[in-house]
Amino acid sequence: MQTCTHGCDGSVLLDSRGSIESEKGADPNVNSVKGFEVVDSIKFALEIACPAIVSCADILAMAARDSVVLRGGPNWDVYLGRRDSLTASFSGANKFIPLPNSTLQTLITNFQAQGYSDINVINLQLAMEPV
């Protein structure tokens, strides 16, 4: 699922530094989003092989697809070319990303406010359910 603060830009991967306050510590992401070290390792290896070519946002998109396939789900083409964010929005993450234990009504209300339809919300929720 995209961050809903800037889109699917990998901003959740940014660590706090200088003027950046990381989204990792935002309430919806604490004890919810995991695997930062895996993405860091993949990015490190890719930077050695082909510097500044593959974005963290693309790594996340491919990892999401691959994890679905490994669980027996469908395969799909992942279109590449996303750009990584240079900023994070801690306040945006707290405002726009619902908590992991949100009710369906809370999810619908939250995502409708961001322009998603009921069907979009249901598809997002189903995509996040364990198989």
C-alpha positions in Angstrom: 0.0 0.0 0.0 1.3 3.4 -0.7 2.0 5.8 2.1 -0.9 8.1 1.3 1.3 11.0 2.3 3.3 11.5 -0.9 2.3 8.4 -2.9 4.4 5.3 -3.5 7.7 7.1 -3.1 9.5 5.1 -0.4 9.3 8.0 2.0 8.6 5.6 4.9 12.2 4.3 4.4 13.9 7.6 5.2 15.6 7.8 8.5 15.4 11.0 10.6 18.2 13.3 9.7 18.5 17.1 9.6 15.1 18.5 8.8 13.6 15.0 8.0 11.5 13.5 10.7 11.1 9.8 9.7 7.7 8.3 9.1 8.9 5.1 10.7 7.9 6.4 14.2 4.4 7.5 13.2 1.7 5.8 15.1 0.3 3.8 12.1 3.8 2.5 11.2 5.0 1.5 14.7 4.9 -2.3 15.1 3.3 -2.5 11.7 5.8 -1.7 8.9 8.8 -4.1 9.1 11.7 -5.2 7.0 13.6 -1.9 6.7 16.9 -3.7 7.0 16.0 -6.1 4.1 15.3 -3.1 1.8 18.5 -1.4 3.0 20.5 -4.6 2.1 18.9 -4.9 -1.3 19.5 -1.2 -2.0 23.2 -1.5 -0.9 23.8 -4.4 -3.3 22.1 -2.7 -6.2 24.0 0.5 -5.6 27.3 -1.4 -6.0 26.1 -3.1 -9.2 24.3 -0.2 -10.8 24.5 3.1 -8.9 21.5 5.5 -8.8 19.4 3.3 -11.1 16.9 1.4 -8.9 14.8 3.3 -6.4 13.8 2.0 -3.0 10.2 2.6 -4.0 10.7 0.2 -6.9 12.3 -2.3 -4.6 9.2 -2.1 -2.3 6.9 -2.6 -5.3 8.8 -5.7 -6.5 9.1 -7.1 -3.0 5.3 -6.7 -2.5 4.7 -8.6 -5.7 7.2 -11.3 -5.0 5.9 -11.9 -1.4 2.4 -12.4 -2.9 3.7 -14.8 -5.5 5.7 -16.7 -2.9 2.5 -17.1 -0.8 0.7 -18.7 -3.9 -1.0 -15.5 -5.1 -1.0 -14.1 -8.6 1.9 -12.7 -10.4 1.9 -9.3 -12.3 4.2 -7.0 -14.1 5.7 -4.3 -11.9 6.3 -1.1 -13.9 9.5 0.5 -12.7 10.7 4.1 -12.7 9.4 5.4 -9.4 11.5 8.0 -7.8 12.4 8.0 -4.1 11.2 10.8 -2.0 13.7 13.3 -0.6 11.3 14.2 2.2 9.2 12.4 4.8 6.0 13.6 6.5 5.7 12.3 10.0 2.6 14.4 10.6 1.1 13.3 7.2 1.7 9.7 8.1 -0.2 10.2 11.4 -3.0 12.1 9.7 -3.5 10.0 6.5 -2.5 6.5 7.3 -5.0 4.6 9.4 -3.9 2.5 12.4 -3.5 -1.2 11.7 -6.4 -2.1 14.0 -8.8 0.4 12.4 -12.4 -0.7 11.9 -13.7 -1.1 8.3 -15.8 2.0 8.8 -12.7 4.0 9.9 -10.8 2.7 6.8 -13.6 3.6 4.5 -14.0 7.1 5.9 -10.2 7.7 5.9 -9.6 6.6 2.3 -12.8 8.2 1.0 -11.4 11.5 2.3 -8.4 10.8 0.1 -10.4 10.1 -3.0 -10.6 6.3 -2.8 -13.9 4.5 -3.6 -15.4 1.8 -1.3 -14.2 -0.9 -3.8 -10.7 0.6 -3.7 -10.8 0.3 0.1 -12.0 -3.2 0.1 -9.4 -4.3 -2.4 -6.6 -2.6 -0.4 -7.8 -4.4 2.8 -8.1 -7.8 1.1 -4.6 -7.3 -0.4 -3.2 -6.8 3.2 -5.0 -9.9 4.7 -2.8 -12.9 5.5 -3.3 -15.9 3.2 
